[in-house]
Amino acid sequence: SALLRSPQHAAVIRAKLDNHPHIFVATSTSHLDAEHIDVTQSLATPGLGYFAVTDMNGRLPGQGSRDWQMLGAAIQTSSYEGWLTIEGHSPEGLDALKAAVQVLREALAQKPPD
């Protein structure tokens, strides 16, 4: 959007609101990709409380070329403790959503690198 172009910018605005406990930064892999912002670095954004994930092509996790093992390790080694939601589209419906959930479970189950 033209208003907020990065999670870090949103964190600055949140800080100006005295880091209100009911206001969080929200972002998604699709928006970070569009702005050419590193997804793993964004996980360290102060006040990040909502993170949506989608594959590189806008489809559900596992239906594109995103490195889910890398993203899973980045989430595990970050301080992020907010919501993780699935975003994307697929003509395959519920079966594709179930497969996307499995992709995320496997990515998050991997032991992060030391």
ZAGU-578625 format. One record per atom (N, C-alpha, C): residue number from 1; chain; atom name; x, z, y. Coordinates in Angstrom, 3 decimals. Atoms other than C-alpha are relative to their C-alpha. Last residue first. Layout:
<recs>
<rec k="NUM" c="A" a="CA" east="X" up="Z" north="Y"/>
...
</recs>
This chain:
<recs>
<rec k="114" c="A" a="N" east="-0.659" up="-1.186" north="-0.584"/>
<rec k="114" c="A" a="CA" east="22.204" up="15.484" north="-24.184"/>
<rec k="114" c="A" a="C" east="0.697" up="-0.313" north="1.284"/>
<rec k="113" c="A" a="N" east="-1.460" up="-0.024" north="0.126"/>
<rec k="113" c="A" a="CA" east="19.862" up="12.580" north="-24.904"/>
<rec k="113" c="A" a="C" east="0.560" up="1.244" north="0.675"/>
<rec k="112" c="A" a="N" east="-0.697" up="0.595" north="-1.131"/>
<rec k="112" c="A" a="CA" east="16.151" up="13.405" north="-25.200"/>
<rec k="112" c="A" a="C" east="1.518" up="0.087" north="-0.181"/>
<rec k="111" c="A" a="N" east="-0.869" up="-1.023" north="-0.584"/>
<rec k="111" c="A" a="CA" east="14.792" up="14.038" north="-28.698"/>
<rec k="111" c="A" a="C" east="0.752" up="-0.645" north="1.168"/>
<rec k="110" c="A" a="N" east="-1.433" up="0.205" north="0.187"/>
<rec k="110" c="A" a="CA" east="12.080" up="11.474" north="-29.290"/>
<rec k="110" c="A" a="C" east="0.777" up="1.127" north="0.656"/>
<rec k="109" c="A" a="N" east="-0.454" up="-0.816" north="1.131"/>
<rec k="109" c="A" a="CA" east="8.537" up="12.836" north="-29.424"/>
<rec k="109" c="A" a="C" east="1.495" up="-0.130" north="-0.241"/>
<rec k="108" c="A" a="N" east="-0.158" up="-1.388" north="-0.439"/>
<rec k="108" c="A" a="CA" east="7.695" up="11.544" north="-25.942"/>
<rec k="108" c="A" a="C" east="0.492" up="0.911" north="-1.114"/>
<rec k="107" c="A" a="N" east="-1.016" up="-0.053" north="-1.062"/>
<rec k="107" c="A" a="CA" east="8.312" up="7.918" north="-26.898"/>
<rec k="107" c="A" a="C" east="0.272" up="1.423" north="0.434"/>
<rec k="106" c="A" a="N" east="-1.320" up="0.237" north="0.602"/>
<rec k="106" c="A" a="CA" east="6.436" up="8.323" north="-30.188"/>
<rec k="106" c="A" a="C" east="1.104" up="0.087" north="1.051"/>
<rec k="105" c="A" a="N" east="-0.327" up="-1.154" north="0.846"/>
<rec k="105" c="A" a="CA" east="3.435" up="9.897" north="-28.468"/>
<rec k="105" c="A" a="C" east="1.393" up="-0.154" north="-0.610"/>
<rec k="104" c="A" a="N" east="-0.402" up="-1.129" north="-0.852"/>
<rec k="104" c="A" a="CA" east="3.494" up="7.230" north="-25.778"/>
<rec k="104" c="A" a="C" east="0.373" up="1.225" north="-0.821"/>
<rec k="103" c="A" a="N" east="-1.268" up="0.377" north="-0.645"/>
<rec k="103" c="A" a="CA" east="3.473" up="4.343" north="-28.274"/>
<rec k="103" c="A" a="C" east="0.508" up="1.161" north="0.858"/>
<rec k="102" c="A" a="N" east="-1.046" up="-0.184" north="1.007"/>
<rec k="102" c="A" a="CA" east="0.744" up="6.122" north="-30.270"/>
<rec k="102" c="A" a="C" east="1.380" up="-0.347" north="0.558"/>
<rec k="101" c="A" a="N" east="-0.186" up="-1.446" north="0.135"/>
<rec k="101" c="A" a="CA" east="-1.451" up="6.403" north="-27.168"/>
<rec k="101" c="A" a="C" east="1.118" up="0.278" north="-1.001"/>
<rec k="100" c="A" a="N" east="-0.724" up="-0.426" north="-1.196"/>
<rec k="100" c="A" a="CA" east="-0.934" up="2.680" north="-26.564"/>
<rec k="100" c="A" a="C" east="0.277" up="1.501" north="-0.033"/>
<rec k="99" c="A" a="N" east="-1.401" up="0.393" north="0.186"/>
<rec k="99" c="A" a="CA" east="-1.967" up="1.901" north="-30.163"/>
<rec k="99" c="A" a="C" east="0.845" up="0.437" north="1.191"/>
<rec k="98" c="A" a="N" east="-0.561" up="-0.890" north="1.027"/>
<rec k="98" c="A" a="CA" east="-5.189" up="3.872" north="-29.700"/>
<rec k="98" c="A" a="C" east="1.474" up="-0.315" north="-0.234"/>
<rec k="97" c="A" a="N" east="-0.193" up="-1.300" north="-0.645"/>
<rec k="97" c="A" a="CA" east="-5.849" up="1.981" north="-26.466"/>
<rec k="97" c="A" a="C" east="0.588" up="1.006" north="-0.978"/>
<rec k="96" c="A" a="N" east="-1.190" up="0.119" north="-0.847"/>
<rec k="96" c="A" a="CA" east="-5.281" up="-1.333" north="-28.239"/>
<rec k="96" c="A" a="C" east="0.287" up="1.316" north="0.712"/>
<rec k="95" c="A" a="N" east="-1.163" up="0.025" north="0.897"/>
<rec k="95" c="A" a="CA" east="-7.762" up="-0.357" north="-30.956"/>
<rec k="95" c="A" a="C" east="1.298" up="-0.088" north="0.796"/>
<rec k="94" c="A" a="N" east="-0.325" up="-1.345" north="0.464"/>
<rec k="94" c="A" a="CA" east="-10.292" up="0.618" north="-28.266"/>
<rec k="94" c="A" a="C" east="1.214" up="0.035" north="-0.930"/>
<rec k="93" c="A" a="N" east="0.871" up="-1.162" north="-0.090"/>
<rec k="93" c="A" a="CA" east="-10.331" up="-2.756" north="-26.524"/>
<rec k="93" c="A" a="C" east="0.569" up="1.284" north="-0.565"/>
<rec k="92" c="A" a="N" east="0.223" up="-0.533" north="1.343"/>
<rec k="92" c="A" a="CA" east="-8.370" up="-5.805" north="-27.743"/>
<rec k="92" c="A" a="C" east="-0.822" up="1.286" north="-0.011"/>
<rec k="91" c="A" a="N" east="1.236" up="0.555" north="0.571"/>
<rec k="91" c="A" a="CA" east="-8.783" up="-7.641" north="-24.413"/>
<rec k="91" c="A" a="C" east="-0.318" up="0.577" north="-1.384"/>
<rec k="90" c="A" a="N" east="-0.252" up="0.694" north="1.253"/>
<rec k="90" c="A" a="CA" east="-6.236" up="-5.296" north="-22.879"/>
<rec k="90" c="A" a="C" east="-1.313" up="-0.552" north="-0.526"/>
<rec k="89" c="A" a="N" east="1.146" up="0.708" north="0.553"/>
<rec k="89" c="A" a="CA" east="-5.908" up="-3.688" north="-19.500"/>
<rec k="89" c="A" a="C" east="0.411" up="-0.676" north="-1.297"/>
<rec k="88" c="A" a="N" east="-0.230" up="1.353" north="0.484"/>
<rec k="88" c="A" a="CA" east="-3.619" up="-1.132" north="-17.991"/>
<rec k="88" c="A" a="C" east="-1.259" up="-0.617" north="-0.554"/>
<rec k="87" c="A" a="N" east="0.613" up="0.973" north="-0.895"/>
<rec k="87" c="A" a="CA" east="-3.240" up="2.517" north="-17.107"/>
<rec k="87" c="A" a="C" east="0.273" up="-1.381" north="-0.584"/>
<rec k="86" c="A" a="N" east="-0.219" up="1.391" north="0.408"/>
<rec k="86" c="A" a="CA" east="-2.501" up="5.439" north="-19.372"/>
<rec k="86" c="A" a="C" east="-0.791" up="-0.905" north="0.929"/>
<rec k="85" c="A" a="N" east="1.171" up="0.776" north="0.379"/>
<rec k="85" c="A" a="CA" east="-2.296" up="8.882" north="-17.828"/>
<rec k="85" c="A" a="C" east="0.396" up="-1.430" north="-0.347"/>
<rec k="84" c="A" a="N" east="-0.505" up="1.307" north="0.398"/>
<rec k="84" c="A" a="CA" east="0.372" up="11.553" north="-17.613"/>
<rec k="84" c="A" a="C" east="-1.204" up="-0.784" north="-0.497"/>
<rec k="83" c="A" a="N" east="0.767" up="0.865" north="0.891"/>
<rec k="83" c="A" a="CA" east="-0.684" up="14.664" north="-15.753"/>
<rec k="83" c="A" a="C" east="0.734" up="-1.297" north="-0.275"/>
<rec k="82" c="A" a="N" east="1.358" up="0.385" north="-0.367"/>
<rec k="82" c="A" a="CA" east="1.823" up="17.005" north="-14.203"/>
<rec k="82" c="A" a="C" east="-0.657" up="-0.856" north="-1.064"/>
<rec k="81" c="A" a="N" east="0.929" up="-0.731" north="0.853"/>
<rec k="81" c="A" a="CA" east="4.864" up="18.848" north="-15.551"/>
<rec k="81" c="A" a="C" east="-1.448" up="-0.359" north="0.294"/>
<rec k="80" c="A" a="N" east="1.402" up="0.374" north="-0.151"/>
<rec k="80" c="A" a="CA" east="7.733" up="16.737" north="-14.205"/>
<rec k="80" c="A" a="C" east="-0.879" up="0.742" north="-0.998"/>
<rec k="79" c="A" a="N" east="0.746" up="-1.240" north="-0.217"/>
<rec k="79" c="A" a="CA" east="11.045" up="18.630" north="-14.196"/>
<rec k="79" c="A" a="C" east="-1.503" up="-0.278" north="0.115"/>
<rec k="78" c="A" a="N" east="0.344" up="-0.270" north="-1.400"/>
<rec k="78" c="A" a="CA" east="12.780" up="15.641" north="-15.726"/>
<rec k="78" c="A" a="C" east="-0.708" up="1.348" north="0.093"/>
<rec k="77" c="A" a="N" east="-1.145" up="-0.626" north="-0.669"/>
<rec k="77" c="A" a="CA" east="14.552" up="15.503" north="-19.095"/>
<rec k="77" c="A" a="C" east="-0.271" up="0.290" north="1.476"/>
<rec k="76" c="A" a="N" east="-0.401" up="-1.253" north="0.644"/>
<rec k="76" c="A" a="CA" east="11.350" up="14.905" north="-21.072"/>
<rec k="76" c="A" a="C" east="1.128" up="0.706" north="0.732"/>
<rec k="75" c="A" a="N" east="1.054" up="-0.990" north="-0.239"/>
<rec k="75" c="A" a="CA" east="9.988" up="12.319" north="-18.645"/>
<rec k="75" c="A" a="C" east="0.414" up="1.350" north="-0.580"/>
<rec k="74" c="A" a="N" east="-0.048" up="-0.355" north="-1.426"/>
<rec k="74" c="A" a="CA" east="13.280" up="10.404" north="-18.644"/>
<rec k="74" c="A" a="C" east="-1.048" up="1.056" north="0.333"/>
<rec k="73" c="A" a="N" east="-1.152" up="-0.879" north="-0.200"/>
<rec k="73" c="A" a="CA" east="13.429" up="10.507" north="-22.452"/>
<rec k="73" c="A" a="C" east="0.094" up="0.453" north="1.455"/>
<rec k="72" c="A" a="N" east="0.304" up="-1.275" north="0.652"/>
<rec k="72" c="A" a="CA" east="9.910" up="9.057" north="-22.660"/>
<rec k="72" c="A" a="C" east="1.125" up="1.006" north="0.178"/>
<rec k="71" c="A" a="N" east="0.933" up="-0.700" north="-0.873"/>
<rec k="71" c="A" a="CA" east="10.818" up="6.379" north="-20.109"/>
<rec k="71" c="A" a="C" east="-0.378" up="1.350" north="-0.594"/>
<rec k="70" c="A" a="N" east="-0.713" up="-0.423" north="-1.197"/>
<rec k="70" c="A" a="CA" east="13.893" up="5.362" north="-22.099"/>
<rec k="70" c="A" a="C" east="-0.917" up="0.793" north="0.923"/>
<rec k="69" c="A" a="N" east="-0.899" up="-1.073" north="0.437"/>
<rec k="69" c="A" a="CA" east="11.939" up="5.271" north="-25.368"/>
<rec k="69" c="A" a="C" east="0.771" up="0.555" north="1.197"/>
<rec k="68" c="A" a="N" east="0.748" up="-1.254" north="0.095"/>
<rec k="68" c="A" a="CA" east="9.175" up="3.327" north="-23.628"/>
<rec k="68" c="A" a="C" east="0.865" up="1.151" north="-0.485"/>
<rec k="67" c="A" a="N" east="-0.751" up="-0.807" north="0.963"/>
<rec k="67" c="A" a="CA" east="11.472" up="0.512" north="-22.527"/>
<rec k="67" c="A" a="C" east="-0.644" up="1.384" north="-0.068"/>
<rec k="66" c="A" a="N" east="-0.554" up="-1.267" north="-0.499"/>
<rec k="66" c="A" a="CA" east="8.922" up="-1.679" north="-20.759"/>
<rec k="66" c="A" a="C" east="0.699" up="0.735" north="-1.134"/>
<rec k="65" c="A" a="N" east="-1.451" up="-0.151" north="0.217"/>
<rec k="65" c="A" a="CA" east="8.607" up="-5.215" north="-22.211"/>
<rec k="65" c="A" a="C" east="0.588" up="1.304" north="0.530"/>
<rec k="64" c="A" a="N" east="-0.886" up="0.735" north="-0.902"/>
<rec k="64" c="A" a="CA" east="4.889" up="-5.687" north="-22.702"/>
<rec k="64" c="A" a="C" east="1.440" up="0.329" north="-0.305"/>
<rec k="63" c="A" a="N" east="0.411" up="1.404" north="0.005"/>
<rec k="63" c="A" a="CA" east="2.031" up="-4.638" north="-24.979"/>
<rec k="63" c="A" a="C" east="0.857" up="-0.853" north="0.930"/>
<rec k="62" c="A" a="N" east="-0.324" up="0.632" north="1.266"/>
<rec k="62" c="A" a="CA" east="3.466" up="-1.242" north="-25.934"/>
<rec k="62" c="A" a="C" east="-0.360" up="-1.471" north="-0.059"/>
<rec k="61" c="A" a="N" east="-1.316" up="-0.293" north="0.558"/>
<rec k="61" c="A" a="CA" east="1.810" up="0.658" north="-23.099"/>
<rec k="61" c="A" a="C" east="0.178" up="-0.613" north="-1.388"/>
<rec k="60" c="A" a="N" east="-0.169" up="-1.346" north="0.537"/>
<rec k="60" c="A" a="CA" east="-1.381" up="-1.107" north="-21.977"/>
<rec k="60" c="A" a="C" east="1.417" up="0.216" north="-0.531"/>
<rec k="59" c="A" a="N" east="0.809" up="-0.304" north="1.178"/>
<rec k="59" c="A" a="CA" east="-1.230" up="-4.249" north="-19.884"/>
<rec k="59" c="A" a="C" east="0.303" up="1.410" north="-0.477"/>
<rec k="58" c="A" a="N" east="1.298" up="-0.521" north="-0.394"/>
<rec k="58" c="A" a="CA" east="-0.003" up="-4.682" north="-16.346"/>
<rec k="58" c="A" a="C" east="-0.915" up="0.335" north="-1.157"/>
<rec k="57" c="A" a="N" east="0.901" up="1.121" north="-0.254"/>
<rec k="57" c="A" a="CA" east="2.858" up="-6.950" north="-17.449"/>
<rec k="57" c="A" a="C" east="-1.409" up="0.450" north="0.404"/>
<rec k="56" c="A" a="N" east="-0.535" up="0.854" north="-1.062"/>
<rec k="56" c="A" a="CA" east="5.579" up="-4.291" north="-17.221"/>
<rec k="56" c="A" a="C" east="-0.955" up="-1.122" north="0.403"/>
<rec k="55" c="A" a="N" east="-1.127" up="0.833" north="0.398"/>
<rec k="55" c="A" a="CA" east="3.555" up="-1.818" north="-19.284"/>
<rec k="55" c="A" a="C" east="0.376" up="-0.936" north="1.141"/>
<rec k="54" c="A" a="N" east="0.484" up="1.286" north="0.465"/>
<rec k="54" c="A" a="CA" east="1.424" up="0.865" north="-17.716"/>
<rec k="54" c="A" a="C" east="1.207" up="-0.823" north="-0.407"/>
<rec k="53" c="A" a="N" east="-0.941" up="0.926" north="0.635"/>
<rec k="53" c="A" a="CA" east="1.977" up="4.524" north="-16.963"/>
<rec k="53" c="A" a="C" east="-0.722" up="-1.254" north="-0.484"/>
<rec k="52" c="A" a="N" east="0.691" up="0.957" north="0.867"/>
<rec k="52" c="A" a="CA" east="0.159" up="6.782" north="-14.523"/>
<rec k="52" c="A" a="C" east="1.014" up="-0.998" north="-0.543"/>
<rec k="51" c="A" a="N" east="-0.853" up="1.142" north="0.300"/>
<rec k="51" c="A" a="CA" east="1.883" up="9.867" north="-13.095"/>
<rec k="51" c="A" a="C" east="-0.725" up="-0.905" north="-0.987"/>
<rec k="50" c="A" a="N" east="0.817" up="0.969" north="0.721"/>
<rec k="50" c="A" a="CA" east="0.020" up="12.694" north="-11.381"/>
<rec k="50" c="A" a="C" east="0.823" up="-1.264" north="-0.173"/>
<rec k="49" c="A" a="N" east="0.943" up="-0.680" north="0.868"/>
<rec k="49" c="A" a="CA" east="1.472" up="15.894" north="-9.986"/>
<rec k="49" c="A" a="C" east="-0.857" up="-0.931" north="-0.835"/>
<rec k="48" c="A" a="N" east="0.600" up="1.007" north="0.872"/>
<rec k="48" c="A" a="CA" east="4.599" up="14.881" north="-8.117"/>
<rec k="48" c="A" a="C" east="-0.909" up="0.709" north="-0.998"/>
<rec k="47" c="A" a="N" east="1.458" up="0.043" north="-0.087"/>
<rec k="47" c="A" a="CA" east="5.084" up="17.650" north="-5.550"/>
<rec k="47" c="A" a="C" east="-0.665" up="-1.053" north="-0.852"/>
<rec k="46" c="A" a="N" east="0.655" up="-1.294" north="-0.200"/>
<rec k="46" c="A" a="CA" east="8.798" up="17.036" north="-5.090"/>
<rec k="46" c="A" a="C" east="-1.510" up="-0.168" north="0.143"/>
<rec k="45" c="A" a="N" east="0.646" up="-0.137" north="-1.303"/>
<rec k="45" c="A" a="CA" east="9.774" up="13.623" north="-6.483"/>
<rec k="45" c="A" a="C" east="-0.652" up="1.375" north="0.132"/>
<rec k="44" c="A" a="N" east="-0.540" up="-1.182" north="-0.673"/>
<rec k="44" c="A" a="CA" east="12.040" up="14.054" north="-9.530"/>
<rec k="44" c="A" a="C" east="-0.631" up="0.226" north="1.376"/>
<rec k="43" c="A" a="N" east="0.480" up="-1.181" north="0.713"/>
<rec k="43" c="A" a="CA" east="9.979" up="11.651" north="-11.664"/>
<rec k="43" c="A" a="C" east="0.491" up="1.295" north="0.640"/>
<rec k="42" c="A" a="N" east="1.260" up="-0.440" north="-0.599"/>
<rec k="42" c="A" a="CA" east="10.649" up="9.008" north="-9.013"/>
<rec k="42" c="A" a="C" east="-0.574" up="1.224" north="-0.689"/>
<rec k="41" c="A" a="N" east="-0.311" up="-0.814" north="-1.185"/>
<rec k="41" c="A" a="CA" east="14.263" up="8.746" north="-10.158"/>
<rec k="41" c="A" a="C" east="-1.270" up="0.552" north="0.629"/>
<rec k="40" c="A" a="N" east="-0.554" up="-1.278" north="0.444"/>
<rec k="40" c="A" a="CA" east="13.098" up="7.593" north="-13.606"/>
<rec k="40" c="A" a="C" east="0.350" up="0.899" north="1.180"/>
<rec k="39" c="A" a="N" east="1.024" up="-0.860" north="0.588"/>
<rec k="39" c="A" a="CA" east="10.793" up="4.912" north="-12.208"/>
<rec k="39" c="A" a="C" east="0.574" up="1.362" north="-0.353"/>
<rec k="38" c="A" a="N" east="-0.397" up="-0.479" north="1.321"/>
<rec k="38" c="A" a="CA" east="13.394" up="3.311" north="-9.951"/>
<rec k="38" c="A" a="C" east="-1.003" up="1.030" north="-0.520"/>
<rec k="37" c="A" a="N" east="-0.464" up="-1.391" north="-0.055"/>
<rec k="37" c="A" a="CA" east="11.576" up="1.722" north="-7.016"/>
<rec k="37" c="A" a="C" east="0.287" up="0.456" north="-1.416"/>
<rec k="36" c="A" a="N" east="-1.399" up="-0.012" north="0.468"/>
<rec k="36" c="A" a="CA" east="11.237" up="-2.070" north="-6.820"/>
<rec k="36" c="A" a="C" east="0.635" up="1.382" north="0.162"/>
<rec k="35" c="A" a="N" east="-0.825" up="-0.349" north="-1.165"/>
<rec k="35" c="A" a="CA" east="7.995" up="-1.780" north="-4.756"/>
<rec k="35" c="A" a="C" east="1.493" up="0.041" north="-0.345"/>
<rec k="34" c="A" a="N" east="0.321" up="0.931" north="-1.087"/>
<rec k="34" c="A" a="CA" east="5.937" up="-3.636" north="-7.382"/>
<rec k="34" c="A" a="C" east="0.860" up="0.245" north="1.237"/>
<rec k="33" c="A" a="N" east="-0.569" up="1.315" north="0.321"/>
<rec k="33" c="A" a="CA" east="7.674" up="-1.726" north="-10.194"/>
<rec k="33" c="A" a="C" east="-0.212" up="-0.973" north="1.158"/>
<rec k="32" c="A" a="N" east="-1.451" up="-0.135" north="-0.160"/>
<rec k="32" c="A" a="CA" east="6.864" up="1.608" north="-8.548"/>
<rec k="32" c="A" a="C" east="0.687" up="-1.329" north="-0.281"/>
<rec k="31" c="A" a="N" east="-0.280" up="-0.006" north="-1.430"/>
<rec k="31" c="A" a="CA" east="3.241" up="0.516" north="-8.186"/>
<rec k="31" c="A" a="C" east="1.503" up="0.144" north="0.269"/>
<rec k="30" c="A" a="N" east="0.295" up="1.327" north="-0.556"/>
<rec k="30" c="A" a="CA" east="3.007" up="-0.478" north="-11.846"/>
<rec k="30" c="A" a="C" east="0.286" up="-0.063" north="1.489"/>
<rec k="29" c="A" a="N" east="-1.101" up="0.913" north="0.286"/>
<rec k="29" c="A" a="CA" east="4.834" up="2.647" north="-13.033"/>
<rec k="29" c="A" a="C" east="-0.275" up="-1.373" north="0.605"/>
<rec k="28" c="A" a="N" east="0.134" up="0.676" north="1.288"/>
<rec k="28" c="A" a="CA" east="2.267" up="4.785" north="-11.306"/>
<rec k="28" c="A" a="C" east="1.179" up="-0.943" north="-0.193"/>
<rec k="27" c="A" a="N" east="-0.618" up="1.326" north="0.041"/>
<rec k="27" c="A" a="CA" east="2.215" up="7.309" north="-8.511"/>
<rec k="27" c="A" a="C" east="-0.228" up="-0.612" north="-1.371"/>
<rec k="26" c="A" a="N" east="0.410" up="0.791" north="1.164"/>
<rec k="26" c="A" a="CA" east="0.435" up="10.450" north="-7.395"/>
<rec k="26" c="A" a="C" east="0.707" up="-1.348" north="0.070"/>
<rec k="25" c="A" a="N" east="-0.425" up="1.394" north="-0.065"/>
<rec k="25" c="A" a="CA" east="1.842" up="13.101" north="-5.061"/>
<rec k="25" c="A" a="C" east="-0.442" up="-0.672" north="-1.296"/>
<rec k="24" c="A" a="N" east="-1.153" up="0.407" north="0.794"/>
<rec k="24" c="A" a="CA" east="-0.109" up="16.321" north="-5.045"/>
<rec k="24" c="A" a="C" east="0.332" up="-1.455" north="0.270"/>
<rec k="23" c="A" a="N" east="-0.383" up="1.369" north="-0.327"/>
<rec k="23" c="A" a="CA" east="-2.506" up="18.131" north="-2.721"/>
<rec k="23" c="A" a="C" east="1.281" up="-0.328" north="-0.759"/>
<rec k="22" c="A" a="N" east="1.002" up="0.907" north="0.572"/>
<rec k="22" c="A" a="CA" east="-4.331" up="21.228" north="-3.963"/>
<rec k="22" c="A" a="C" east="0.289" up="-1.463" north="0.326"/>
<rec k="21" c="A" a="N" east="0.056" up="-0.068" north="1.466"/>
<rec k="21" c="A" a="CA" east="-1.415" up="23.660" north="-3.526"/>
<rec k="21" c="A" a="C" east="-1.029" up="-0.921" north="-0.657"/>
<rec k="20" c="A" a="N" east="1.292" up="-0.577" north="0.384"/>
<rec k="20" c="A" a="CA" east="-0.775" up="22.509" north="0.059"/>
<rec k="20" c="A" a="C" east="-0.152" up="-0.032" north="-1.523"/>
<rec k="19" c="A" a="N" east="0.052" up="0.090" north="1.471"/>
<rec k="19" c="A" a="CA" east="2.882" up="21.656" north="0.417"/>
<rec k="19" c="A" a="C" east="-1.266" up="0.659" north="-0.549"/>
<rec k="18" c="A" a="N" east="-0.446" up="-1.282" north="0.562"/>
<rec k="18" c="A" a="CA" east="2.792" up="22.863" north="4.052"/>
<rec k="18" c="A" a="C" east="-0.091" up="0.041" north="-1.522"/>
<rec k="17" c="A" a="N" east="1.251" up="-0.725" north="0.232"/>
<rec k="17" c="A" a="CA" east="0.853" up="19.735" north="5.090"/>
<rec k="17" c="A" a="C" east="0.282" up="1.339" north="-0.682"/>
<rec k="16" c="A" a="N" east="0.561" up="-0.234" north="-1.338"/>
<rec k="16" c="A" a="CA" east="4.070" up="18.326" north="6.552"/>
<rec k="16" c="A" a="C" east="-1.335" up="0.730" north="-0.066"/>
<rec k="15" c="A" a="N" east="-0.763" up="-1.104" north="-0.601"/>
<rec k="15" c="A" a="CA" east="5.558" up="18.796" north="3.060"/>
<rec k="15" c="A" a="C" east="-0.527" up="0.321" north="1.400"/>
<rec k="14" c="A" a="N" east="0.475" up="-1.235" north="0.635"/>
<rec k="14" c="A" a="CA" east="2.792" up="16.601" north="1.634"/>
<rec k="14" c="A" a="C" east="0.708" up="1.209" north="0.589"/>
<rec k="13" c="A" a="N" east="1.329" up="-0.277" north="-0.579"/>
<rec k="13" c="A" a="CA" east="3.658" up="13.870" north="4.142"/>
<rec k="13" c="A" a="C" east="-0.552" up="1.303" north="-0.574"/>
<rec k="12" c="A" a="N" east="-0.241" up="-0.407" north="-1.393"/>
<rec k="12" c="A" a="CA" east="7.326" up="14.056" north="3.122"/>
<rec k="12" c="A" a="C" east="-1.328" up="0.363" north="0.662"/>
<rec k="11" c="A" a="N" east="-0.488" up="-1.384" north="0.043"/>
<rec k="11" c="A" a="CA" east="6.327" up="13.979" north="-0.563"/>
<rec k="11" c="A" a="C" east="0.276" up="0.530" north="1.409"/>
<rec k="10" c="A" a="N" east="1.166" up="-0.860" north="0.226"/>
<rec k="10" c="A" a="CA" east="4.255" up="10.827" north="0.062"/>
<rec k="10" c="A" a="C" east="0.407" up="1.470" north="-0.022"/>
<rec k="9" c="A" a="N" east="0.735" up="-0.008" north="-1.265"/>
<rec k="9" c="A" a="CA" east="7.352" up="9.161" north="1.516"/>
<rec k="9" c="A" a="C" east="-1.238" up="0.894" north="-0.122"/>
<rec k="8" c="A" a="N" east="-0.764" up="-0.851" north="-0.901"/>
<rec k="8" c="A" a="CA" east="9.327" up="10.179" north="-1.593"/>
<rec k="8" c="A" a="C" east="-0.682" up="0.092" north="1.369"/>
<rec k="7" c="A" a="N" east="0.351" up="-1.396" north="0.260"/>
<rec k="7" c="A" a="CA" east="6.594" up="8.739" north="-3.816"/>
<rec k="7" c="A" a="C" east="0.739" up="0.954" north="0.949"/>
<rec k="6" c="A" a="N" east="-0.824" up="-0.636" north="1.020"/>
<rec k="6" c="A" a="CA" east="7.152" up="5.381" north="-2.128"/>
<rec k="6" c="A" a="C" east="-0.475" up="1.430" north="-0.239"/>
<rec k="5" c="A" a="N" east="-0.671" up="0.977" north="0.849"/>
<rec k="5" c="A" a="CA" east="5.301" up="2.796" north="-0.050"/>
<rec k="5" c="A" a="C" east="0.875" up="0.621" north="-1.071"/>
<rec k="4" c="A" a="N" east="-1.053" up="-0.731" north="0.708"/>
<rec k="4" c="A" a="CA" east="2.697" up="4.976" north="1.602"/>
<rec k="4" c="A" a="C" east="0.653" up="-0.950" north="-0.982"/>
<rec k="3" c="A" a="N" east="-0.070" up="-1.364" north="-0.523"/>
<rec k="3" c="A" a="CA" east="0.454" up="3.395" north="4.245"/>
<rec k="3" c="A" a="C" east="1.158" up="0.784" north="-0.622"/>
<rec k="2" c="A" a="N" east="-0.741" up="0.008" north="-1.254"/>
<rec k="2" c="A" a="CA" east="1.059" up="-0.311" north="3.609"/>
<rec k="2" c="A" a="C" east="0.157" up="1.420" north="0.549"/>
<rec k="1" c="A" a="N" east="0.838" up="0.000" north="-1.184"/>
<rec k="1" c="A" a="CA" east="0.000" up="0.000" north="0.000"/>
<rec k="1" c="A" a="C" east="0.875" up="0.000" north="1.238"/>
</recs>
